[in-house]
Structures are given as structure tokens and as C-alpha cells.
Amino acid sequence: MRFGVYRTLFGTPQVSRLVPAAMIGRAPVGMMGLALVLLVRQAGESYATAGLVVAAYAVSAGVTAPLVGRLIDRVGQTRVLLACAVGCLGAFVALAGAAEFGWRALLPLFAAPCSGGARRCRRRSRWRRRRRR
């Protein structure tokens, strides 16, 4: 394996910060499905309900990703990501409250906004800005 390619890649300005940030930003994506199942099961609900909650999360992630990406291109990354972070935080708090207080019907509703938008679009905007310079 040739490590010179990696040395060249990580020698590029901004890449040494961008790659670790992208890795950290993607960590919750893989953990979210399991975390939702564990949350719902701990609340005493069935695996069917847990599957419904995870499905709502997955469908929401698929639907919102292109929309958030377009919004980032139009409005700018910082404002959209701040709004997504606030919305995601509120959805997670509501999801935890729904699980704690037994509001079974609301679990999928609160799981859906937790997807947080388009991670690839955010990274793409960084690369696009870098190439224009």
C-alpha cells in the first residue's frame, strides 16, 4: 500500500480537519437505529413498535437529505445547520419524553426529525468552496 497518496491528501489545506470531523459526524448515523430500538424496548414497547420508530427515522432521513442539501445551497450552511441542530435536539428530547411517559403513538412522530439532514451535502459544500479558490 502506498502511503504517499495519503500524505498528499492530508497535506492539502482543510483536509486534515475535514476528515476527522466527517468521521465523528457520521458516528451517530450507525448507532441511531440500535439506540432507537433500545430506547423503545426499555420503555416496555414491542419490537414491532421499535421497528416502526426506526422505519420512521430511516424514511425521514431519506426524504430530508435532498431538501436540506438544497436549502444549504440556497441559504448557506451555517444557518441551516444551526436550525437542524436545534430541531434535532428538540426531537431527541421529545422522543425521550415520549418513551419515558408512555406516549406510544408519538414515538415515530418524534423519531422522524432526529435524522438531522444531509451529511454528504455539508461535506460537498466544503469541497466545492475549496475547489473554487
Buried (B, 14 or more C-beta within 10 A) or exposed (E): EEEEEEEEEEEEEEBEEBEEEBEEEEEEEEEBBEBBBEBBBEBEBEEEBBBBBBBBBBBBBEEBBEEBBEBBBEEEBEEBBEBBEEBBEEBBEBBEEBBEEEBBEBBBBBBBBBBBBBBEBBBBBBEEEEEEE
